[in-house]
């Protein structure tokens, strides 16, 4: 069963497995002790730290191991903010950061700090000039991921680091997604990462704080890990994590495998829109992670799509949280202004065979078609075309649900139509909009009443894809009213 969700967690690397088993026998003792077993454990810990520091691009004494990547992010942010309390309490971050950064930022704001968010373009990329413009004398810290976890877009870390250095503001980089593929460039001040993203065991993160960066550890402290991470760490897991990271960076495997996966992802990016109608591939097509691609399918419930792909033998994820459990779209896709419904994220682990990608491309069209059919979407590319009059032969051919399931629309003045989609969840408001748009003449308008938060993102995205004009929204008694002008 092909596993295509390495961005969430990569399978345990064979080198990590071997190192973990060996370390359970040799590295179980307390490295702080002076007896034989402790000295052996200390040597193994020092070797792991040197290997990880080399991969990160920092000094070994600048790097500590943490219980997770999330712990590294939270302790990095809190320590940097505390160390620069006299400068100010303003935290600056991009609109597409990982939830760990957003949660740490929310905690900072609740404690009396201030936040500023830097927007991104439609590919999910920030502009270094926008970061520079947002820097103020009271800015204590800037947070920027090296590459986005949902769409793979790489950020201009080096350029942003230059702007931060000019303003004498430290930059914390969340490198969880990119570190397996190479060191993060630029003069960053702090860096966090997570071992299970590169094939190490879960429960190991790392935090690098470069010399000269003001940093005051918060929370419990002891003499271990420079006072930044208390407690007796999981040394066998740390040793395995460092071993797998070193193996991935080996000249004979890492660069060649990254190039091979990039070619497979390029094939997915090209073929999916050719095979499946009404699909938007999102993220930067060039400046991106080599193994990750995300696309969104119109008129598809993302949760159903993922379940159907699982039944077909493919383990994939979604960059959107627009599911029945949360009912809210992804903050990353919202910030980018792209379609959130029917979102699929594919992230290929090392060693993914070409045949698995070919089989996925063969299965996907029928899976999407079947999900759309169950949701009552008109078949084929005519999904967004005008709905024919009831009982006509064309309507019978295009519509896969009974006429009674077609949404009822209330006609206002000539050329205007009001569609009541209140109480209906994504992607139903967009599906019903597609069914009735043909009932107004070109230049006429449809107003969609919806209370699903995803509609705020998906209706404008649908208009852009189908060449209609989105006129904006206004408050309604329930939810909001979204106005669309028919252009074709």
FIKOLPA-943920 format. One line per 8 residues: their letters; for each residue x, y, z of N, C-alpha, C. Coordinates in steps of 0.1 Angstrom, whole numbers. Each point is the difference from the previous one (the first is absolute). Last residue first. Layout:
! FIKOLPA-943920
a) X Y Z X Y Z X Y Z | ...
//
This chain:
! FIKOLPA-943920
xxxxxxxx) -196 342 -184 1 -9 -12 -12 -8 0 | 6 32 35 8 6 -11 0 -8 -13 | -29 9 50 3 -9 -10 7 8 -12 | 1 12 54 -6 4 -13 4 -10 -11 | -7 0 57 8 -4 -11 -7 5 -13 | 2 4 59 -6 5 -13 9 -3 -11 | -13 -16 54 11 1 -10 -6 3 -14 | -15 4 56 -5 0 -14 12 2 -9
xxxxxxxx) -3 -22 53 3 11 -9 -6 -2 -14 | -13 -18 53 11 -2 -9 3 13 -8 | -46 4 18 8 -12 4 12 -1 -10 | -24 38 -4 -5 -3 13 6 -12 6 | 32 26 -32 -14 -5 -2 -5 -3 14 | 43 29 -26 -6 -6 11 -14 -4 -3 | 34 3 -40 -6 9 9 -6 -8 11 | 39 -4 -44 -10 -5 9 -6 11 9
xxxxxxxx) 25 -5 -54 2 2 15 -11 -6 8 | 6 -3 -49 -3 14 4 2 3 14 | 19 -35 -41 -4 0 14 -2 14 4 | -3 -25 -50 5 12 8 -5 -1 14 | 13 -41 -38 -11 9 5 6 11 9 | 23 -40 -21 0 13 -7 -13 8 2 | 18 -43 21 -11 -1 -10 -2 13 -8 | 33 -4 35 2 -12 -8 -10 0 -11
xxxxxxxx) -4 34 32 13 2 -7 2 -12 -10 | -37 -2 29 -2 11 -10 13 1 -8 | 2 -29 37 -8 -5 -11 -2 10 -11 | 21 14 39 9 -8 -8 -8 -7 -12 | -25 27 31 9 8 -9 10 -9 -8 | -28 -24 29 -8 7 -10 9 10 -8 | 19 -24 37 -2 -8 -11 -9 7 -11 | 12 20 43 11 -3 -8 -3 -6 -13
xxxxxxxx) -34 10 31 7 12 -1 13 -1 -9 | -26 -38 14 -6 7 -11 8 13 -3 | 8 -28 38 8 -3 -12 -5 7 -12 | -22 2 43 12 9 -1 7 -3 -13 | -53 -6 6 12 -8 1 12 8 -2 | -46 13 -5 5 3 14 12 -10 2 | -30 25 -44 7 -11 6 6 3 13 | -29 18 -47 0 1 14 6 -12 6
xxxxxxxx) 5 26 -50 0 -13 8 0 3 15 | -13 25 -50 4 2 14 -2 -13 8 | 6 16 -55 -5 -10 10 6 4 13 | -8 28 -50 7 -3 12 -8 -11 8 | 8 19 -56 -8 -1 12 7 -4 12 | 20 3 -43 -1 13 6 -9 0 12 | -10 -37 -35 14 6 1 -1 14 5 | -42 -27 14 7 3 -12 14 5 3
xxxxxxxx) -25 -36 31 0 14 -2 7 3 -13 | -4 -44 15 -14 5 0 -1 15 -1 | 41 -29 3 -6 2 -13 -14 5 -1 | 24 -10 41 5 12 -6 -5 2 -14 | -9 -37 32 -10 10 -3 5 12 -7 | 26 -40 15 -12 -5 -7 -10 11 -4 | 41 9 24 3 -5 -14 -13 -4 -7 | -3 12 46 2 12 -9 3 -4 -14
xxxxxxxx) -4 -35 31 -13 6 -3 1 13 -8 | 40 -21 15 -7 -9 -9 -13 6 -4 | 24 22 33 6 2 -13 -7 -9 -11 | -14 -4 46 -3 13 -5 5 3 -14 | 12 -42 22 -14 1 -6 -3 14 -4 | 41 -25 19 0 9 -11 -14 3 -6 | 6 7 46 9 -2 -12 1 -14 -4 | -44 13 27 15 0 2 7 -2 -13
xxxxxxxx) -51 21 18 7 -10 -9 15 2 1 | -34 28 21 0 -13 6 7 -11 -8 | -17 41 -27 2 0 14 -1 -14 6 | -4 19 -47 9 -11 4 3 -1 15 | -33 26 -40 1 -2 14 8 -13 3 | -3 39 -41 2 -14 3 2 -2 15 | -20 39 -39 5 -3 14 0 -15 3 | 2 36 -46 -5 -12 6 6 -2 14
xxxxxxxx) -8 37 -47 5 -3 13 -6 -13 6 | -12 21 -42 14 -1 -1 7 -3 14 | -47 23 3 5 -6 -13 15 -1 0 | -18 2 49 -3 8 -12 6 -7 -12 | -3 -34 34 -3 13 4 -4 8 -12 | -2 -54 13 4 10 -10 -4 14 5 | 14 -49 24 -10 11 0 4 11 -9 | 12 -56 2 5 14 0 -12 10 0
xxxxxxxx) 14 -55 13 -11 9 -3 6 14 0 | 27 -47 -12 -3 10 10 -11 9 -5 | 3 -52 -13 5 13 -5 -4 11 9 | -15 -46 4 12 4 7 6 12 -4 | -38 -20 -21 -4 5 13 12 4 8 | 4 -21 -43 -3 14 0 -3 6 13 | 31 -43 -1 -14 3 -4 -2 15 0 | 49 -18 -10 -9 0 11 -14 4 -5
xxxxxxxx) 39 1 -27 0 -14 5 -8 -1 12 | 5 32 -47 -3 0 14 -1 -14 5 | 8 10 -47 10 7 8 -2 -1 15 | -30 -19 -33 13 -5 -2 10 6 9 | -44 16 0 0 -14 5 13 -6 -2 | -7 43 -17 1 0 14 0 -14 6 | -5 5 -46 14 4 4 1 -1 15 | -42 -8 -20 9 -11 -2 14 3 5
xxxxxxxx) -42 25 23 6 0 -13 10 -12 -1 | -25 12 40 -7 -9 -9 7 -1 -14 | 6 44 30 -4 -14 5 -6 -8 -11 | 35 38 -14 -13 -1 5 -4 -14 5 | 52 12 1 -11 0 -10 -13 0 7 | 47 21 18 -9 -11 2 -11 1 -10 | 51 21 -6 -14 3 4 -8 -13 1 | 52 -5 10 -8 6 -11 -15 2 5
xxxxxxxx) 38 -21 23 -2 14 3 -9 7 -11 | 12 -47 -2 -4 2 14 -4 15 3 | 16 -25 -41 -12 9 0 -4 3 14 | 36 -31 -12 4 14 0 -12 10 1 | -11 -49 17 10 5 -10 2 15 2 | -45 -17 22 11 -8 -5 9 8 -10 | -30 20 42 -1 -4 -14 12 -6 -5 | -11 -5 52 7 10 -10 -3 -5 -14
xxxxxxxx) -12 -20 46 -10 6 -10 5 10 -9 | 22 -29 35 -4 13 4 -10 7 -9 | 19 -43 -10 -8 -1 12 -5 13 6 | 29 0 -38 -13 -6 -3 -9 -1 12 | 45 14 5 -9 10 -6 -14 -5 -3 | 32 -31 14 -3 9 11 -9 11 -5 | 17 -30 -32 -10 -6 9 -4 8 11 | 34 16 -29 -13 -1 -7 -11 -6 9
xxxxxxxx) 45 1 15 -6 13 0 -14 0 -6 | 25 -40 -2 -4 3 14 -6 14 1 | 16 -14 -42 -12 -7 4 -4 3 14 | 41 19 -16 -12 5 -7 -13 -7 4 | 43 -15 20 -5 12 5 -13 5 -8 | 30 -40 -9 -11 -1 9 -8 13 2 | 41 -3 -26 -11 -8 -7 -12 -1 9 | 38 22 17 -6 8 -11 -10 -7 -8
xxxxxxxx) 23 -23 34 -8 11 6 -7 8 -11 | 32 -33 -13 -13 -6 4 -9 11 7 | 43 13 -13 -8 -3 -12 -13 -6 4 | 31 8 34 -6 12 -5 -8 -2 -12 | 22 -37 17 -10 4 10 -7 14 -5 | 38 -18 -23 -13 -7 -3 -11 4 9 | 45 16 6 -7 7 -11 -14 -7 -3 | 22 -4 50 2 -5 -14 -8 8 -10
xxxxxxxx) 22 16 48 -13 -2 -6 2 -5 -15 | 35 13 34 -2 -13 -5 -13 -3 -6 | 2 39 35 11 -5 -7 -2 -15 -4 | -44 28 6 11 -4 8 12 -4 -8 | -41 35 -13 6 -13 -3 11 -3 9 | -47 29 0 14 2 4 7 -14 0 | -50 27 -14 8 -11 -2 15 3 3 | -54 20 9 15 2 1 7 -13 -1
xxxxxxxx) -52 23 -12 9 -12 1 14 4 1 | -55 21 3 14 3 -1 8 -13 3 | -49 17 -6 6 -11 -7 15 0 -1 | -18 47 13 -8 -13 0 7 -10 -8 | 16 45 5 3 -9 11 -7 -13 -1 | 21 43 -34 -11 -9 3 4 -10 12 | 25 47 -1 -3 -10 -10 -11 -9 5 | 25 39 21 -12 4 -8 -2 -11 -11
xxxxxxxx) 34 4 38 4 0 -14 -12 4 -10 | -7 -5 47 10 11 -2 4 1 -14 | -28 -36 12 -7 13 1 9 12 -3 | 19 -43 2 -7 2 -12 -8 13 0 | 22 -12 40 10 2 -11 -7 3 -13 | -26 -11 38 5 14 1 10 3 -11 | -40 -38 -5 14 2 5 4 15 0 | -52 -12 6 11 -2 -10 14 2 6
xxxxxxxx) -45 -18 27 7 12 -3 11 -3 -11 | -29 -32 23 -9 9 -7 7 13 -3 | 11 -44 26 4 14 3 -9 10 -6 | -6 -48 -6 3 2 14 3 14 4 | -11 -15 -45 -12 0 9 4 2 15 | 33 21 -36 -6 -13 2 -12 1 9 | 41 29 -20 -14 2 -2 -7 -14 0 | 48 15 5 -8 -6 11 -15 2 -1
xxxxxxxx) 45 -3 -36 -12 7 5 -6 -7 11 | 37 -16 -25 4 12 5 -11 9 6 | 4 -55 -4 -7 12 -5 7 12 6 | 15 -55 -12 -5 9 10 -6 12 -7 | 10 -56 -10 3 13 -3 -5 9 11 | 8 -54 -16 -1 8 12 5 14 -3 | -22 -42 -30 9 11 1 -2 8 12 | -27 -39 -19 14 -4 4 10 11 1
xxxxxxxx) -49 -1 -8 6 -4 -12 15 -4 3 | -27 17 35 -6 -13 -5 7 -5 -12 | 12 42 15 5 -10 9 -6 -14 -3 | -15 37 -24 14 -3 -4 6 -10 9 | -43 15 11 -1 -8 -12 14 -3 -5 | -4 29 37 -4 -14 3 -1 -9 -12 | 11 46 -6 11 -7 6 -4 -14 4 | -34 27 -19 11 -3 -10 11 -8 7
xxxxxxxx) -35 17 27 -4 -12 -8 11 -4 -10 | 8 39 25 0 -12 9 -4 -12 -8 | -3 42 -22 14 -5 2 1 -12 9 | -39 15 -34 2 1 14 13 -7 3 | -15 25 -47 4 -12 7 1 2 15 | -6 32 -39 -11 -8 2 3 -14 6 | 43 23 -19 -13 6 1 -11 -11 2 | 52 -5 14 -10 -4 -10 -13 7 2
xxxxxxxx) 57 7 11 -14 0 5 -10 -3 -11 | 57 -10 15 -10 5 -10 -14 -1 6 | 58 -3 11 -14 1 5 -9 5 -11 | 53 -24 11 -9 7 -10 -14 -1 6 | 57 -13 12 -13 3 4 -8 8 -11 | 48 -15 3 -8 -12 2 -15 3 2 | 39 33 -5 0 -10 -11 -10 -11 1 | -5 52 18 6 -12 4 -1 -11 -11
xxxxxxxx) 0 51 -16 -8 -9 9 8 -12 4 | -1 40 -37 7 1 13 -8 -7 11 | -18 -4 -44 14 -1 -1 7 0 13 | -48 6 -6 4 -12 -9 15 -2 0 | -32 20 41 9 4 -10 5 -11 -9 | -49 -3 23 14 1 4 9 5 -12 | -47 -28 -9 4 12 8 15 -1 4 | -39 -19 -38 12 -4 7 5 13 6
xxxxxxxx) -51 -14 -16 10 10 2 12 -5 7 | -46 -20 -31 11 -2 10 9 12 0 | -39 -17 -31 -3 10 11 10 -3 12 | -2 -41 -32 -4 13 -2 -2 8 12 | 35 -41 -10 -12 3 8 -4 15 -3 | 38 -19 -23 -9 -12 2 -13 3 8 | 34 33 -10 -3 -6 -12 -10 -11 1 | 19 22 38 -10 9 -7 -4 -6 -13
xxxxxxxx) 32 -26 24 -12 1 7 -10 9 -7 | 46 -5 -16 -10 -10 -4 -13 1 7 | 39 29 9 -4 1 -14 -13 -9 -3 | 21 -2 43 -5 14 -2 -5 2 -14 | 21 -41 11 -13 1 7 -6 14 -3 | 43 -8 -15 -9 -8 -8 -14 1 6 | 35 20 24 -3 7 -13 -10 -7 -8 | 16 -22 37 -9 10 4 -4 9 -12
xxxxxxxx) 34 -32 -6 -13 -7 2 -11 10 4 | 44 16 -4 -5 -4 -13 -14 -7 1 | 23 11 39 -4 12 -6 -6 -3 -14 | 21 -35 24 -14 3 5 -5 13 -6 | 44 -12 -11 -9 -10 -5 -15 3 4 | 35 27 17 -2 3 -14 -10 -10 -6 | 14 -8 44 -8 12 -1 -3 4 -14 | 29 -35 7 -13 -4 4 -10 12 0
xxxxxxxx) 46 7 -8 -5 -8 -11 -15 -3 3 | 25 22 34 -3 9 -11 -6 -8 -12 | 11 -27 40 -9 11 2 -3 8 -12 | 32 -38 1 -15 -3 0 -8 12 0 | 49 -3 -1 -4 -10 -9 -15 -3 0 | 23 32 29 0 5 -14 -5 -11 -9 | -18 6 51 11 -6 -7 0 3 -15 | -33 12 35 9 10 -6 11 -6 -8
xxxxxxxx) -31 -26 24 -8 7 -10 9 10 -8 | 17 -24 38 -1 -8 -11 -7 7 -12 | 4 22 41 13 -1 -6 -1 -9 -13 | -38 3 27 3 13 -6 13 0 -8 | -11 -38 26 -8 1 -12 2 13 -7 | 22 -6 41 5 -9 -10 -8 0 -13 | -13 26 38 11 6 -6 6 -10 -11 | -37 -15 25 -4 11 -8 12 6 -7
xxxxxxxx) 8 -35 30 -7 -5 -12 -4 12 -9 | 17 10 43 11 -6 -9 -6 -5 -13 | -30 16 32 8 11 -5 11 -5 -10 | -27 -32 23 -8 7 -11 8 11 -6 | 19 -22 38 0 -9 -12 -8 6 -12 | 1 25 42 12 0 -8 0 -10 -11 | -36 29 28 0 -13 -7 12 -2 -8 | 0 33 44 -5 -1 -13 0 -15 -5
xxxxxxxx) -4 25 49 9 -10 -7 -6 -3 -13 | -8 49 24 -3 -14 1 9 -9 -8 | -11 53 -12 2 -7 12 -3 -15 -2 | 17 42 -32 -9 -12 0 2 -8 12 | 25 40 -6 -11 3 -8 -11 -11 -1 | 46 4 22 -10 6 8 -13 2 -8 | 39 -22 -18 3 15 2 -12 7 8 | 0 -49 -5 -3 8 -13 1 15 2
xxxxxxxx) -2 -22 47 1 -6 -13 -3 9 -12 | -3 9 49 13 2 -5 2 -6 -14 | -48 18 15 10 -7 8 13 2 -7 | -55 21 0 13 -1 -4 8 -9 9 | -55 18 -16 9 -8 9 14 0 -6 | -26 41 -19 -5 -13 5 11 -7 9 | 18 33 -38 -12 1 9 -5 -13 4 | 49 26 -19 -9 -12 0 -12 2 10
xxxxxxxx) 28 37 -28 -2 -3 14 -10 -12 1 | 34 29 -37 -9 -11 2 -1 -3 15 | 24 32 -43 -5 1 13 -11 -10 2 | 42 -4 -34 -15 2 0 -4 0 15 | 45 -9 -13 -3 14 -2 -15 3 0 | 16 -48 -15 7 8 10 -3 15 -4 | -37 -36 -15 14 4 -3 6 10 10 | -36 -41 2 0 14 4 15 5 -3
xxxxxxxx) -35 -46 -11 13 7 -2 -1 15 3 | -29 -50 8 0 15 1 14 5 -1 | -31 -49 -10 12 7 3 -2 15 0 | -28 -51 9 1 12 -7 14 6 2 | -30 -49 9 13 7 -1 -1 12 -8 | -35 -34 6 5 4 13 13 6 1 | -12 -36 -39 -8 12 6 5 2 14 | 34 -20 -37 -11 -4 9 -7 12 5
xxxxxxxx) 23 5 -48 4 -4 13 -11 -4 9 | -3 17 -45 2 -14 1 6 -4 13 | -12 45 -14 10 -5 -9 3 -15 2 | -34 24 25 -2 6 -13 11 -6 -10 | 0 -8 48 -9 -9 -7 -3 5 -14 | 28 26 30 6 -12 -6 -9 -9 -7 | -1 55 7 -6 -12 6 5 -12 -7 | 14 57 10 -3 -11 -10 -5 -12 8
xxxxxxxx) 17 58 2 -6 -12 6 -4 -10 -10 | 33 47 10 -5 -9 -10 -6 -12 8 | 22 56 3 -5 -12 7 -7 -9 -10 | 23 38 -16 5 0 14 -4 -12 8 | 11 11 -56 -10 -2 11 6 0 13 | 18 11 -48 4 2 14 -11 0 10 | 5 -28 -49 -3 13 6 4 1 14 | -17 -47 -26 9 11 -3 -3 13 8
xxxxxxxx) -8 -54 11 -7 12 -3 10 12 -2 | 9 -54 -11 1 10 11 -8 12 -5 | -16 -47 -20 12 8 0 0 11 11 | -33 -36 -7 4 3 -14 13 9 -1 | -26 -13 41 5 -12 -6 6 2 -14 | -19 38 24 13 -5 5 5 -13 -6 | -44 25 -7 11 1 -9 13 -6 4 | -42 1 26 -3 -6 -13 12 0 -9
xxxxxxxx) 2 20 44 -4 -14 2 -2 -7 -14 | 16 46 18 6 -8 -12 -5 -14 0 | -9 52 21 -6 -13 1 4 -8 -12 | 24 45 22 -5 -7 -12 -5 -14 4 | 10 53 22 -1 -14 3 -6 -7 -13 | 29 48 10 -9 -7 -8 -1 -15 4 | 14 53 23 3 -15 -3 -11 -6 -8 | 17 52 -2 -11 -8 6 3 -14 -3
xxxxxxxx) 22 43 -15 4 -5 13 -11 -8 7 | 2 21 -45 -9 6 10 4 -5 14 | 22 -17 -38 2 15 -1 -8 7 11 | -4 -47 -3 13 4 5 2 15 -1 | -39 -18 -19 -1 -1 15 14 4 6 | -4 -3 -47 -8 11 5 0 1 15 | 21 -37 -20 8 12 -3 -8 12 6 | -21 -41 1 10 1 10 9 12 -2
xxxxxxxx) -32 -9 -33 -7 4 13 10 2 11 | 15 -19 -41 -3 15 -1 -7 5 12 | 10 -46 0 12 8 0 -3 15 -2 | -36 -31 -1 6 1 13 12 9 0 | -43 -9 -31 13 7 -2 8 3 13 | -35 -43 -9 0 14 3 14 6 -2 | -30 -43 -23 12 4 8 0 15 2 | -42 -37 -8 7 12 -5 12 3 9
xxxxxxxx) -34 -37 5 14 -2 -5 7 12 -4 | -46 -10 19 1 2 -14 14 -1 -5 | -12 -7 47 -12 -4 -7 1 1 -15 | 35 12 32 -4 -13 3 -12 -5 -8 | 39 39 -12 -14 -2 6 -3 -15 0 | 49 23 6 -8 -4 -11 -14 -4 7 | 31 22 26 9 0 -12 -8 -5 -12 | -21 29 41 3 -14 -3 9 0 -13
xxxxxxxx) -4 40 38 -3 -4 -14 4 -14 -2 | -4 44 39 -1 -15 -2 -3 -2 -15 | 22 41 35 -7 -3 -12 0 -16 -2 | 6 39 44 3 -13 -7 -8 -1 -13 | 0 39 29 9 -8 8 4 -12 -8 | -19 52 -10 -1 -13 -4 11 -9 7 | -8 49 3 -4 -8 11 -2 -15 -4 | 12 36 -32 10 0 11 -3 -10 12
xxxxxxxx) -19 -13 -48 0 12 8 10 0 11 | -17 -27 -50 9 1 11 -1 14 7 | -23 -14 -41 -7 -2 12 9 1 12 | 17 4 -45 -10 12 3 -7 -2 13 | 29 -35 -15 8 12 3 -10 12 4 | -19 -39 -17 5 -2 14 7 12 4 | -14 0 -43 -12 2 9 5 -3 14 | 31 -6 -34 -3 14 2 -11 3 9
xxxxxxxx) 12 -44 -13 9 5 10 -2 15 2 | -39 -34 -15 10 9 -6 9 6 11 | -30 -49 -1 1 14 4 11 7 -8 | -32 -44 -14 13 6 2 -1 14 5 | -35 -32 -18 4 -2 14 13 5 5 | -25 4 -43 8 -12 0 4 -4 15 | -24 40 -12 -9 -11 -3 8 -13 0 | 20 38 31 -6 1 -13 -8 -13 -3
xxxxxxxx) 7 21 50 7 -7 -10 -7 2 -13 | 5 29 51 -8 -7 -10 9 -8 -10 | 9 13 53 5 4 -13 -8 -8 -11 | -10 17 54 0 -11 -10 4 5 -13 | 5 12 57 -2 5 -14 2 -11 -10 | -9 9 58 3 -8 -11 -2 8 -13 | 10 6 58 -7 4 -12 5 -8 -12 | -4 -8 58 8 3 -11 -8 4 -12
xxxxxxxx) -16 -16 44 2 14 -2 9 4 -11 | -16 -45 12 8 5 11 3 15 -1 | -24 -23 -33 -8 -1 12 7 5 12 | 23 -3 -41 -10 11 -1 -8 0 13 | 30 -36 -6 7 13 2 -9 12 0 | -18 -42 -11 4 0 14 7 13 4 | -10 -8 -45 -12 3 7 3 1 15 | 35 -13 -28 -3 14 -2 -13 4 8
xxxxxxxx) 13 -45 -2 9 7 9 -2 15 -1 | -26 -27 -28 -4 -2 14 10 7 9 | 10 1 -46 -12 8 3 -5 -2 14 | 36 -26 -15 4 14 1 -12 9 3 | -8 -45 -7 8 1 12 5 15 2 | -24 -14 -40 -9 3 12 8 1 13 | 24 14 -47 -6 -12 6 -8 3 13 | 5 39 -37 8 -8 9 -7 -13 5
xxxxxxxx) -12 39 -32 -1 -15 -3 9 -8 9 | -3 49 -2 -14 -5 2 -2 -15 -2 | 46 24 20 -8 0 -12 -14 -6 2 | 27 29 39 0 -13 -7 -8 0 -13 | 21 30 47 -4 1 -14 1 -14 -6 | -4 26 52 4 -12 -8 -6 1 -14 | 12 34 45 -7 -2 -12 6 -12 -8 | 11 25 43 -7 -12 1 -8 -3 -12
xxxxxxxx) 49 29 15 -14 1 -3 -7 -14 1 | 45 14 16 -1 6 -14 -15 3 -3 | 13 -23 40 3 14 1 -1 7 -13 | -5 -48 3 -11 7 6 2 15 1 | 25 -40 -19 0 13 -6 -12 9 5 | 9 -46 14 13 6 0 0 14 -6 | -40 -26 1 5 4 14 13 7 0 | -16 -17 -41 -8 11 5 4 5 14
xxxxxxxx) 20 -39 -17 5 12 -8 -8 12 4 | -13 -41 19 13 4 5 6 12 -7 | -42 -19 -14 -1 6 14 14 4 5 | -2 -21 -42 -7 12 -1 -1 7 14 | 20 -43 -3 8 10 -8 -7 13 0 | -22 -36 19 11 4 9 8 10 -7 | -35 -19 -25 -6 8 12 12 5 8 | 11 -28 -36 -6 13 -5 -4 8 12
xxxxxxxx) 16 -43 9 11 9 -5 -5 13 -4 | -31 -33 11 7 5 12 11 9 -4 | -22 -22 -34 -9 10 6 7 6 12 | 22 -36 -21 1 13 -7 -9 11 5 | 16 -38 35 -7 1 -13 3 13 -7 | 22 -13 41 -9 -11 -1 -8 -1 -13 | 50 22 0 -13 3 7 -9 -12 -1 | 56 17 -6 -10 -9 -4 -12 2 10
xxxxxxxx) 40 36 -16 -5 -9 10 -11 -9 -6 | 44 36 -17 -12 -8 -3 -3 -9 12 | 38 30 -6 -12 9 -2 -13 -8 -1 | 46 -18 4 -5 5 13 -11 10 -1 | 19 -21 -39 -6 -10 9 -5 6 13 | 1 31 -44 10 -7 9 -7 -10 9 | -21 10 -49 3 8 12 11 -7 8 | -27 -15 -39 8 11 -4 3 9 12
xxxxxxxx) -26 -44 -7 -7 13 2 8 11 -5 | 19 -43 0 -11 0 -10 -8 13 1 | 35 -7 30 6 1 -13 -12 0 -10 | -11 -7 44 5 14 -2 5 2 -14 | -13 -44 14 -11 9 -2 4 14 -3 | 34 -30 11 -6 -4 -13 -12 9 -3 | 21 5 42 8 5 -11 -6 -3 -13 | -22 -17 38 -1 14 -1 9 6 -11
xxxxxxxx) 2 -46 9 -13 3 -6 -1 15 -1 | 38 -15 22 1 -3 -14 -13 3 -8 | 1 5 47 8 10 -6 1 -2 -15 | -22 -33 26 -8 13 -1 8 11 -7 | 22 -41 8 -10 -2 -10 -9 13 -1 | 33 -1 34 6 0 -13 -10 -2 -12 | -15 -4 44 3 14 -3 7 1 -13 | -11 -42 17 -12 7 -4 4 14 -4
xxxxxxxx) 34 -25 18 -3 -5 -13 -13 7 -5 | 13 9 44 10 6 -10 -3 -4 -14 | -26 -19 35 -3 14 -2 9 7 -10 | 9 -45 13 -12 1 -8 -4 14 -3 | 37 -6 29 3 -5 -14 -13 1 -9 | 2 34 41 4 -13 -1 0 -5 -15 | -14 44 17 14 -2 -3 4 -14 -1 | -49 28 -11 7 -7 10 15 -3 -5
xxxxxxxx) -37 21 -25 6 10 9 8 -7 11 | -25 -23 -35 12 7 -5 6 10 9 | -30 -46 9 -1 15 2 13 6 -5 | -16 -47 -22 4 5 13 -2 16 0 | -7 -32 -38 -12 1 10 4 8 12 | 23 -15 -44 -2 13 4 -11 3 10 | 15 -44 -21 12 7 4 -3 14 6 | -35 -31 -15 10 -8 8 12 8 5
xxxxxxxx) -34 20 -26 -7 -6 12 9 -8 8 | 15 18 -41 0 9 11 -7 -5 12 | -1 -25 -41 13 0 6 1 9 12 | -40 0 -24 2 -13 7 14 -1 6 | -10 39 -25 -8 -1 12 2 -13 7 | 21 7 -41 6 8 10 -8 -1 13 | -18 -21 -38 12 -7 4 7 7 12 | -37 21 -20 -4 -13 7 12 -7 5
xxxxxxxx) 6 38 -26 -5 4 13 -4 -13 8 | 13 -5 -45 12 3 8 -4 4 14 | -34 -9 -32 7 -12 5 12 3 8 | -42 34 1 11 -3 -9 7 -13 5 | -52 14 8 13 -1 7 11 -5 -10 | -42 28 -18 3 -13 5 14 -1 6 | -25 47 0 6 -9 -9 2 -14 6 | -37 41 8 10 -7 6 6 -10 -10
xxxxxxxx) -26 38 -14 -5 -2 14 10 -8 8 | 10 7 -45 0 13 7 -6 -1 14 | 0 -38 -30 13 2 7 1 14 7 | -36 -30 -25 -2 11 10 13 2 8 | -16 -35 -34 3 12 -6 -2 12 10 | 5 -57 -8 -2 10 11 5 13 -6 | -19 -50 -22 9 12 0 -4 10 11 | -5 -54 0 -9 12 0 9 12 0
//
